Amino acid sequence: MRRHYGENKAARQAAWLAQFNDIVTTRAPALSGRIEWPSAIYLYNAGRTPEAAADEYCIARNIEWGDA
């Protein structure tokens, strides 16, 4: 992940969560506003990329592309 002078941990986490949200809601638009954020934060803290975390999140919830 690209780091910039003055970017703090909260900004990096917010950017990661925004990417994660975009990926998950692209796969299942009905999940917009319904993401379980504690799970997403766990995946962030585990060091997953937003793409890998979205895959894991969708697999754990049996979500296929276009499902909700």
N, C-alpha and C positions, 0 to 999 in steps of 0.2 A: 504494500500500500504506500502510495506517495505521501510523504510528509513535508510540511511546509513550516517555515519558521513562524511561530505564533499560533500554530494549530495545536489545540490541546486535546486531551483524551476525550472529553465530551464531544468535541467537534468530530473527531474520528469515528466515535461510536454512532453519532447521529447520521453521518454520511453512510456508514455501513448499514445501519438499520433502514435508511431510505432506499438503498440499493436492494436490500433483502425484500422490503415491501414491494418494490417495483417488480421484482422477479416473481414473487408469489402471486401478486394480483394479476400479472400477465397470464400466468398459468390458470388461475381460477378467479375470474373477475368478481364472483360473488363473495369472495373473502375480503374484499375491500372494507376496511374498518373492523374486521373480525379476527385479526391476527392475534395469537396468544403471545404477547410481548415478553413475558418471563421466559418462555421457551426460546424466543429469538435472541434475547440477551444472553441466555445460557450458551447458545451456539456461537455468539460473538465472543464471549469470554473463553470458549473452548478453542478459539483460534481458527475457526472455519472461514473460508471465503464466503461472500454472500451467495454465490452460485451453489456451492456445496451445501451450505446451510439450507437454502431453499429446497434443494433436492431432498435432503434429510427430513426437513419439516413436512414436505408433501408426502413422502413415503410413509412417515410415521402416522399420518392422518388419512392414508389411502386416498390421496387426491391425485387424479389424473389430469392431464392438460384439458382445460375447458370445464372441469368438474367444479362443483361447489358443495 
